[in-house]
Amino acid sequence: MALLSVQAVLVFNFDKEIGIANGLTNAGVGIGLFAIPPLVQLLIENFGWRGGTVILSAIYANICACGSILKPTESEIQMRSRHKHHKDTSMTDKTNLRYVEDSKDQSVEKSTVLVSLTRSFSKFKKSFDFSLFYTNPNFIGLFVCGLFIGLSYSSVIIYIAPKAVDEGMSRLNASYIMSIIGICQVLGRILAGVIVDRQHTLKPSMICGITTVLSGATTFLYPIGNSFAFMTSVSFLFGISSGFFNCLHLLVGKEYVGVNHASGAFGWFQVAWALGSFAGIYVQAYLYDTTGTYLASFAVAGTFQILAGLCLLIGPCVKTGNRLLKGRHERIGDDEKPDKEAKQGKDVIVMRKTNYDMVKDSTTI
């Protein structure tokens, strides 16, 4: 809930350099992933799980302090003022109407209730923005991408450390593996923001799709080995690529639906991710219980991640293909124009020669 609120604040407060701002904000998630695993291990060893949970709750309570610093923009303040003025005016009009037409109090109250219900439904509809599902095909691809990532990414993060411990690695080294992923995610999120802002050739959807496919391909490597060096190398690749695509979903939503609907699109993406995570953890656990190894779990997770990346790449690839076809048709049309002009010129010359011969024959006669 806190992350979604912060993303909405970013959309309304940043026009330029939103990629870097979003990358720095999401880098905090990577820092948490880097710091929390060894911290939790130390807290459990020194204070037990009850004491450790109390300390963690105090750390998370700082979200309230950070959230209190965020302030609305001038446009939001003006919008609220206009809404309040409109609401006060409408309430005054309703009061005058009741005062003047005492005999129609019952009908006025019914109409007021209907108006109130209509406005509440309109606000509900606007908040959840259901229109995105039937007006924007690209958004549907983003929503399905969220489902697939939820089915894969969360379970990978959860099962990396248990997989390493089950195969002989110490718990401390397993927590270091998670920390390496967190450090690399911080770098990936910041780099993603810089790249999006500094170049305009590849759109956020293309970068996000490509890095999601790379993250899925990296997931297939985890079951191959269990040495600390091998797990560190794979985690480096996984952390960089997952840091990229985790940072760009808000920008992809903005690219697909615009600024006014970006927060709604990102909210629906988070809903899809949550639903996928809820189901994905059970799917991965069932696969492990059935097979007795993590091979199937990581293979399925990698497949879902690749499918998630392809959902984002389909739209840009189709658009690029249409643009190339359009350019090819235009070039073919330009190539045919000289031929047509030459043919027309040749026909004119033949007609002139025929007319000349006819005039010559008539003169001879």
C-alpha angles and dihedrals in degrees: 000000000000093000092051092050092050091049090054090051090052093052093054097040103044126061099156125034090018089141093060092042091051091046093052092047092050090045086073088066090055091048089053091050088050096047105033103063097058090036092055090048091052093045092052092049094049105031106016124242093291095053091041091053091051091052092048091051089055090052092050091048087072087076086078091055093049092045092053090062093060112095132191120256124250091256091054091049092050091047091053091048092052091047092050092047091049090048093049091048093050091048090051091050091050091050092051090047092053091046095051098040104044091156091061099049095121095051091045091052091050092050090047091053091049091049090048092050091047092051092047091051091047091052091047091049092046093048094052094033098210090176089080090073095060102029104044121049091185090059090056087056089052091049093050088046088057091052093051094046090050090052092053118020101054093047091049091054091048097047102042095083097042089048091053093046093047089054095052107276119134119251092242093054090046089055088050088055089057090047090053089054089051094050092049091047090055090054092044094051093049093045091049091056093047093047094049092051097041100047131042101187097087118045121221091255091057094047092045093049094048094048091046090055090048091050090052091049090051091052089064089063098062097080092050098077143003107200116124092241093051094046090048092053094047091045090052091056093042093048095050095047095042090046089057098051095039089058099047105054093091091051091047089054090050090049092050103042107015133243097296094057099031096099091049092050092049090048092055089046089055090049090053091047091050093049091048092048091050091055097033097062091054092045092053092045091050091050091050093047091048099045101027092225138079093235096095093041095055093040092055091044091051091049092052091049092052090050089050091054092048090054088062095042097051095072098048092043092052091047092049091048092051090049092051092048091049091050091048092051090049091051091048089050091051090049092052094050096074090048091052092047091049091049091049090049091050091051090052091052092050091050092049091049091050091051090049092052091049092051091047092051092049091050091052092051 
